[in-house]
Amino acid sequence: MTAWTGLENIGKPKAGETVVVSGAAGATGSVVGQIAKNRGARVVGIAGSDEKCKWLKEELGFDAALNYKSPTFKDDFVAATPDHIDVYWDNVGGEILDLALIRAGFHSRFVMCGAISGYNSPGKQSKGIRNLFNVVAQRIHMEGFIVFDFAEDYPRARQELANWLAEGKLKREETIVKGGLEQAEHAIIHLFEGKNIGKLLVEIKSPDEVRGAKL
C-alpha cells in the first residue's frame, strides 16, 4: 500500500522514465520497483549485497541493480542513470540521497518514504545533505508522506495490486525469523543490518503447531 500510494500520488512514473529505488530489496522498495516496471518505467534498484542485486534483476525484472557497498558504487550509479533520474524513491536518506540529488533530472520527483541510514546510530553525528540546492536548480518536487495520507486510495490500490499478483506481474518475498516472540528484538536488528530480503516477519507459532492445537 505504501509503494502504490507513494508512486501514484507523488512519484507518478511515466513510461520510459528512469525510476531509482533505494532500499530496493526490502518490503516496500521491491514493490515500488515492480509497480514502476508495470507502469513502463526503466528501474534501477540500490541494495546492500550482490545476492540482493541478483534477486532484483533476475526475479523482479529490474533493469539495473547496484550494490552500494561496492567500491565502484558512485561510478556505477552515474553509469546506470545516463539520462538522469526522473523519480527517486528514498528509503535510506544520507549519502545515497545526496548522490541522487546530483543525478536528478529537470522536474524530477523525489518520494521521501524513509531514512533508515540514520535510524539506529545513537551518538553518531549524521552527515548533512550537501546537494540540497539541486532541489532549486533542477526544480525537484520533493515530498514526504505516510501511507495513511492516501487512505481514500486503498480500494483502488488493493484491486490493482491483487490483479498484478494474480497475473504474476508482482512478486513478493518474505524473510521469516523463527523462534517465537522472544526473537523479535533480534529480528529488528536484522532489519537495520539489512539481512532481510522482502518483508521481515517474526513467526510467533509455526503453522504445524497451530494445526496440531486445533486437532
C-alpha positions in Angstrom: 0.0 0.0 0.0 2.8 2.4 0.8 4.5 1.6 -2.5 1.3 2.1 -4.6 0.1 5.3 -2.9 3.5 7.0 -2.9 4.1 6.3 -6.6 0.6 7.1 -7.6 0.4 10.4 -5.8 3.9 11.7 -5.7 6.3 9.8 -8.0 3.8 9.5 -10.9 6.2 7.5 -13.1 5.6 7.6 -16.9 6.6 5.0 -19.5 10.2 5.4 -20.5 11.2 7.4 -17.4 14.1 6.3 -15.1 13.0 5.4 -11.6 15.7 4.8 -8.9 14.8 3.0 -5.7 17.0 2.9 -2.6 16.4 0.0 -0.1 15.1 -1.8 -3.2 15.3 -5.3 -1.8 13.1 -4.5 1.2 9.4 -5.0 1.6 8.4 -1.6 0.2 11.3 -0.9 -2.2 10.9 -4.3 -4.0 7.2 -3.5 -4.7 8.0 0.1 -5.7 10.3 -1.2 -8.4 7.8 -3.7 -9.7 5.0 -1.2 -9.9 7.2 1.2 -11.8 8.1 -1.5 -14.2 4.4 -2.3 -14.7 4.0 1.4 -15.5 6.6 1.1 -18.3 9.5 2.8 -16.5 13.1 1.9 -16.5 14.0 0.8 -12.9 17.3 1.0 -11.1 17.5 -0.6 -7.7 20.0 0.0 -4.9 20.7 -2.7 -2.3 23.4 -3.9 0.1 24.6 -7.1 -1.4 25.3 -8.8 -4.7 22.8 -11.5 -3.7 20.1 -8.9 -3.4 21.0 -7.2 -6.6 20.9 -10.5 -8.4 17.4 -11.1 -7.0 16.2 -7.7 -8.1 17.3 -8.2 -11.7 16.7 -11.9 -12.2 13.5 -12.4 -10.2 11.8 -9.0 -10.2 12.9 -7.7 -13.6 14.7 -4.5 -12.5 16.8 -3.1 -15.4 19.8 -2.5 -13.2 20.7 -3.2 -9.6 23.6 -1.5 -7.7 25.4 -2.7 -4.6 26.0 0.5 -2.5 28.8 -1.3 -0.6 30.8 -1.8 -3.8 33.9 0.4 -4.1 32.7 1.4 -7.6 29.2 2.3 -6.4 29.3 6.0 -7.3 30.7 5.4 -10.8 28.1 2.6 -11.2 25.3 5.0 -10.2 26.4 7.5 -12.8 26.6 4.8 -15.5 23.1 3.4 -14.6 21.5 6.9 -14.9 22.8 8.2 -18.2 19.6 10.2 -18.8 19.5 11.2 -15.1 16.7 10.4 -12.6 13.0 11.2 -13.2 11.7 9.5 -10.0 13.7 8.8 -6.9 12.2 6.7 -4.1 14.1 7.3 -0.9 14.1 4.7 1.8 17.5 5.4 3.3 18.5 9.1 3.2 22.1 10.0 3.9 24.8 9.8 1.3 22.7 7.9 -1.2 20.1 10.6 -1.2 22.9 13.2 -1.7 24.2 11.3 -4.7 20.7 11.0 -6.1 20.3 14.8 -5.9 23.4 15.2 -8.1 21.8 12.8 -10.7 18.3 14.4 -10.6 16.7 15.4 -13.8 14.7 18.5 -14.5 11.4 18.5 -12.7 12.2 15.1 -11.2 10.0 13.8 -8.3 11.6 12.6 -5.0 9.3 10.4 -2.9 10.6 10.6 0.7 9.5 7.4 2.4 12.2 6.8 4.9 15.8 7.4 6.1 16.9 4.2 7.7 20.6 5.0 7.4 20.1 7.4 10.3 17.5 5.5 12.4 19.8 3.4 14.5 23.0 5.4 15.1 22.8 6.8 18.6 25.6 9.3 19.3 26.8 9.2 15.7 26.7 12.5 14.0 24.8 12.3 10.8 26.1 13.9 7.7 24.2 16.8 6.2 22.9 16.8 2.7 25.4 18.9 0.6 23.5 18.9 -2.7 20.2 20.3 -1.5 20.4 23.3 -3.7 19.8 21.0 -6.7 16.1 21.0 -5.5 16.1 24.6 -6.7 18.3 24.3 -9.7 16.5 21.2 -11.1 13.1 22.2 -9.9 12.7 19.0 -8.0 9.4 18.1 -6.4 10.4 16.5 -3.0 7.6 15.3 -0.8 7.4 13.1 2.3 4.3 11.1 3.2 2.8 8.4 5.4 0.6 5.8 3.8 -2.4 6.9 5.9 -2.3 10.3 4.0 -3.9 8.5 1.0 -6.4 6.2 2.7 -9.0 7.1 0.2 -6.9 5.3 -2.4 -6.8 1.9 -0.6 -9.7 0.2 -2.5 -8.2 1.1 -5.9 -4.7 0.1 -4.7 -5.9 -3.3 -3.4 -7.7 -4.0 -6.7 -4.7 -3.2 -8.9 -2.2 -5.0 -6.6 -4.4 -8.1 -6.4 -4.7 -8.2 -10.2 -0.9 -8.0 -10.7 -0.4 -10.7 -8.1 -2.9 -13.0 -9.9 -1.2 -12.2 -13.3 2.3 -12.9 -12.0 3.3 -9.3 -12.6 4.0 -8.7 -8.9 6.2 -11.0 -6.8 6.8 -10.9 -3.1 9.4 -12.4 -0.8 9.4 -12.9 3.0 12.3 -13.4 5.4 10.9 -15.3 8.4 12.6 -15.3 11.8 11.5 -18.4 13.7 11.6 -19.0 17.4 8.6 -17.0 18.7 8.1 -13.5 20.0 11.3 -13.6 22.1 13.2 -13.4 18.7 11.5 -10.0 17.9 14.3 -7.9 19.4 16.9 -9.8 17.3 14.8 -9.5 14.2 14.5 -5.7 14.4 18.3 -5.6 14.5 18.4 -7.8 11.3 16.2 -5.1 9.7 18.8 -2.4 10.4 21.6 -4.6 9.3 19.9 -5.3 6.0 19.7 -9.1 6.5 16.2 -9.4 5.1 15.0 -9.8 1.5 11.4 -8.6 1.1 9.3 -8.3 4.2 10.8 -9.3 7.6 8.5 -11.4 9.7 8.7 -13.0 13.2 6.9 -16.3 13.4 5.1 -16.4 16.7 4.0 -20.0 16.3 4.6 -22.4 13.4 1.6 -23.4 11.2 2.1 -27.0 12.2 1.7 -26.1 15.9 -1.5 -24.2 15.2 -2.9 -27.1 13.2 -2.0 -29.6 15.9 -3.6 -27.5 18.6 -6.9 -27.4 16.6 -6.8 -31.1 16.2 
